[in-house]
């Protein structure tokens, strides 16, 4: 009976296993494993507690029975009058089982009247199941839940061990990578230092001191003054044209036709001044300033072309482009004027011989 009941319990046939195991403990009330397996296929927590207490009555050191009772008490599944030392708390309909529980709490040699309760136990385990919710709640044996909780705890412990190990492995891998990078950088730095040490350092040689200039100062000053005098006329005409343009465009109520006419006149004067200044050969000290001045005039001419195109189509992007080009032209012209003034101030105030002017 016991073997068949165990086989039925392992096969999931709980009701059949309950009947067979109840019959087994009826035939042998001192069958410790029979009581233990019977507690695993019953549904009522009080009946399970009764079986576990019977196991403890036969073997007080049975660990599974103690764990099962502790599990039931922790979840408050026993009746309000149940206790660890008695079988009270069984339902009134299981009075025979309660009597057997009191007998099971005594030593095995003093068990009497045991033939009265197995029939009641068979009737209890053979009765129809309770409602669906209670059947689902108590559908699994206590040690299955205990094993599941143990399995969950084992998984949690495994995760707690695995995560630090993974972090340690990642840290070691990162350490190896960084160490390799540092060693490569050190090797490259040493190689570069070795190359620098092997490269011969050129011995600095002092430049020869020029005793005589390639050109005498009076001659240089004369050429600078001649150049500045030559470009003064076109610059003066250009200033007059710019002032006329400002007067024409600053008057309130002016038409776009008048503004376009003033811009066209200024553009023609800039073109004339550009050709006149371009034809003048500058001295070496003013070559860069000469190029800057011509670049500024070219920028102003391009900006006036954009302005004339704006008066023909009134497109905003043309006006914006003209404003940007005017700013660029002003920067070039300011640098050129600063160079002209600097060269003029560097010339000492002395009389220049007529023969030095060419």
Secondary structure, 3 states (H helix, E strand, C coil): CHHHHHHHHHCCCHHHHHHHHHHHHHHCCCCHHHHHHHHHHCCCHHHHHHHHHHHHHHCCCCHHHHHHHHHHHHCCCCCCCCCCCCCCCCCHHHHHHHHHHHHHCCCHHHCCCHHHCHHHHHHHHHCCCCCHHHHHHCCCCHHHHHHHHHHHHHHHHHHHHHHHHHHHHHHHHHHHHHHHHHHHHHHHHHHHHHHHHHCCCCCCCCCCCCCCCCCCHHHHHHHHHHHHHHHHHHHHHHHHHHHHHHHHHHCCCCCHHHHHHHHHHHHHHHHHHHHHHHCCCCCHHHHHHHHHHHHHHHHHHHHHHHHHHHHHHCCHHHHHHHHHHHHHHHHHHHHHHHHHHHHHHHCCCCCCCHHHCC
